[in-house]
């Protein structure tokens, strides 16, 4: 499953199976410490040079947690992260949650996420978020759902 965007050399697709190792190598080469799990949904943006952006989603009960949206350093500030989310988010029928740093809230709003209070999140999403906050992390809690008007 692929889709072209306005950049003629970028193709978006979902990756599975043996291709997850390529995404893990991309993450490591670009300074991201996370790794794809076999049960994750993983999407990438590829150019002729290979993977230039990746994102993974982990199923948490009946909701998905966005983890590891990463764009290659030399491709940042070109809209690839936003375009990658635009490609993959409509494929989810369940809500998608994320814990962005405060400086990324505007980015995720543009992608259709809304800030939420932890009382509106399922416990398997809210509990880890609360633990991060107790440790002093300044993550926001945001969700994306196609069931609500405007994507949320």
C-alpha positions in Angstrom: 0.0 0.0 0.0 1.7 3.2 -1.2 0.8 6.8 -1.8 2.7 9.6 -3.5 2.6 13.1 -2.0 3.5 16.5 -3.5 7.2 15.6 -3.4 7.7 13.4 -6.5 10.5 11.4 -4.9 8.6 10.5 -1.6 6.4 7.4 -1.2 4.5 6.6 1.9 3.7 3.0 2.9 3.1 0.6 5.8 5.9 -1.8 6.7 5.6 -5.2 8.4 7.6 -8.3 9.1 11.2 -8.3 8.0 11.0 -4.7 6.9 10.7 -3.6 10.6 14.5 -4.1 10.9 15.0 -1.5 8.3 12.9 1.0 10.3 14.9 0.1 13.5 18.2 0.8 11.6 16.7 4.1 10.4 15.8 5.0 14.0 19.2 4.1 15.3 21.1 5.9 12.5 19.1 9.1 13.2 19.4 9.1 17.0 16.1 7.6 18.1 16.3 5.0 20.8 13.0 3.3 20.2 12.4 0.1 18.3 9.5 -1.4 16.4 7.6 -4.3 18.0 6.2 -7.0 15.9 2.7 -6.0 16.9 3.2 -2.3 16.1 1.7 -0.6 13.1 4.6 1.1 11.3 4.5 3.6 8.4 7.4 5.2 6.5 8.2 7.9 4.0 10.8 6.8 1.5 12.9 8.6 -1.0 15.3 7.2 -3.6 17.9 7.1 -0.8 15.7 5.0 1.5 13.6 5.7 4.6 13.5 9.4 5.5 10.7 9.3 8.1 9.0 6.7 10.2 6.2 6.4 12.8 5.0 3.5 14.9 1.8 2.9 16.8 1.3 0.5 19.7 -2.1 -1.0 20.5 -3.1 -0.3 24.1 -6.4 -2.0 24.7 -8.8 -0.5 22.2 -6.7 2.6 21.4 -3.4 3.2 19.7 -0.5 5.1 21.1 1.6 7.0 18.6 5.3 6.5 19.4 8.5 7.3 17.5 7.6 9.8 14.9 11.0 10.5 13.5 12.3 12.4 10.5 15.9 12.3 9.2 17.8 15.4 10.3 18.4 16.6 6.7 14.7 16.2 5.8 13.2 18.1 8.8 11.2 21.3 8.4 9.9 20.1 5.0 6.5 18.9 6.2 7.3 15.2 5.9 6.2 14.3 9.5 2.9 16.1 8.9 2.5 14.4 5.5 3.3 11.0 7.0 0.6 11.4 9.7 -1.8 12.6 7.0 -1.2 9.3 5.2 -1.5 6.9 8.1 -4.0 8.5 10.6 -7.0 8.0 8.4 -6.3 4.3 8.4 -7.2 4.0 12.1 -10.8 3.4 13.2 -9.8 3.4 16.9 -8.6 6.5 18.7 -4.9 7.4 18.5 -3.2 9.0 21.5 0.2 10.6 21.9 2.3 12.2 24.6 4.0 15.1 22.8 6.5 17.5 24.4 5.0 21.0 24.9 6.9 22.4 21.9 5.2 19.9 19.6 1.6 20.6 20.6 1.1 23.0 17.6 2.5 20.3 15.2 0.1 17.7 16.5 -2.9 20.1 16.5 -2.2 20.7 12.8 -2.3 17.0 12.2 -5.8 16.8 13.8 -5.0 15.9 17.5 -6.7 17.6 20.4 -5.4 18.2 23.9 -7.2 16.0 26.4 -7.4 15.7 30.2 -6.3 12.3 31.6 -9.9 11.6 32.8 -10.9 11.3 29.1 -8.2 8.8 28.3 -8.5 5.0 28.8 -6.5 3.9 31.8 -3.9 2.1 29.8 -3.1 5.5 28.1 -3.6 7.8 31.2 -1.7 5.7 33.7 1.7 5.9 31.9 1.1 9.6 31.2 0.5 10.2 34.9 3.7 8.4 35.8 5.7 10.5 33.3 4.2 13.7 34.8 5.1 12.5 38.4 8.7 12.1 37.2 8.7 15.7 36.0 8.2 15.2 32.3 6.2 17.9 30.6 4.3 15.8 28.1 0.9 16.8 26.9 -1.9 14.3 26.3 -3.5 14.4 22.9 -5.9 12.3 20.9 -7.0 11.9 17.3 -10.2 10.2 16.3 -12.1 10.2 13.1 -15.4 9.7 14.9 -15.6 13.3 16.0 -16.2 16.3 13.7 -13.1 17.7 12.2 -11.2 14.5 12.6 -11.5 14.6 16.4 
